[in-house]
Amino acid sequence: MNGIRPNILAMAGYTPGEQLNDPEIIKLNTNENPYPPSPKVFEAIQGSLTSNTLRKYPQPLGDTFRATAGKVLGVSPDSILIGNGSDDLLTILTRAFVPEGGLIVSPTPSYILYRSLAEIQGARFLTVPFTQDWNLPPEWPQQASLTFLPNPNSPSGTVVPLEDILRLANAVAPHPLILDEAYADFAERSGIELLPHAPNLIITRTFSKAYSLAGMRIGYAIARPEIIRELVKVKDSYNCDVLSLVAATAAIEDIGYFESIRKKILATRQRMVVELRKMGFAVTPSQANFLWCRNERPVKPIYEELKARKILVRYMNYPGGPIGSPEGHYDGLRISVGTDGEIDRLLSELRLIL
Ligand SMILES: *Cc1c(COP(=O)(O)O)cnc(C)c1O
């Protein structure tokens, strides 16, 4: 095709987890929440649907959402930027900070979207292997236009201690460190408390995982207001639709519901760890809503057997693993925490397969 930029022609494109249309499938492959959103979300959407709601443009900056989220998170509303899912925010950040030919750095094994963002931007992409215990290595490139660090990390579910994140933010300054907190709602701590100490720290979050709103496409970034002001110039004027803003506002306000769902998921996660280990899986301790499971025997056939039995997990295969892993190939199964019923099915099918 004539005229397509060479970097686009050269790239493979990001492949999202399978979204099969079969309603019988137990879906444990893209870390969606197995529970419904808060009832307050449905009430708020229904209540918002007047004849004017859809006719008019939404608030460009989502001011109502920002005011509510600011209160809940304990940050100033003008330090919040709304996004059409947090992937939209990662795109905005890449466009704002990375020149063509610039460098993006992220750890590996990790979220594979970052590479696609670099390729679209025409930037170079460099991965730095995690240590064996999924911490940051002592040496980290400092000249990157942008550094992405998911915390908790995917696929491992592990967290880097906040002290180390602060050290990394200082090391890459004045360039930004993007702390991708898609799963922080399931973790013990968040990097929000670091914001006063690291002017170049930018945190991204999503309603897709802990708030059961993956279908709504909404997330937000938190950073110093002077950074947010610049990012506003890069985003689409109306990047979040009116219903997603209403839904996210109701969801973040309903702290009681959020806590009850979170508790259920953490309890199921713990039960999964115990049972999967009994079956011989090496399960990495997780602070997210999924588990990274490896095995002495090849795991790809296990993924395929599960799929044939209508259970979808994510098979992931990286060119290399954490420092010290054998070169060339590192794979495993990333299994989302489902309802207790779904996990009972998973465990009983696995017992038959193994
Ligand atoms: C799911 C996920 C996101 C993106 O979530 P959105 O649905 O776009 O809000 C971002 N980062 C990581 C690491 C994720 O797993």
The ligand as a Gaussian input file, in Angstrom:
#p B3LYP/6-31G(d) Opt

LIG

0 1
 C       -5.373000      -4.107000      30.977000
 C       -4.131000      -3.299000      30.984000
 C       -4.121000      -1.959000      30.553000
 C       -5.214000      -1.299000      29.778000
 O       -6.402000      -1.232000      30.276000
 P       -7.543000      -0.450000      29.532000
 O       -8.628000      -1.462000      29.337000
 O       -7.057000       0.121000      28.224000
 O       -7.907000       0.623000      30.482000
 C       -2.954000      -1.227000      30.698000
 N       -1.833000      -1.779000      31.197000
 C       -1.794000      -3.061000      31.584000
 C       -0.526000      -3.604000      32.132000
 C       -2.936000      -3.856000      31.471000
 O       -2.876000      -5.146000      31.798000

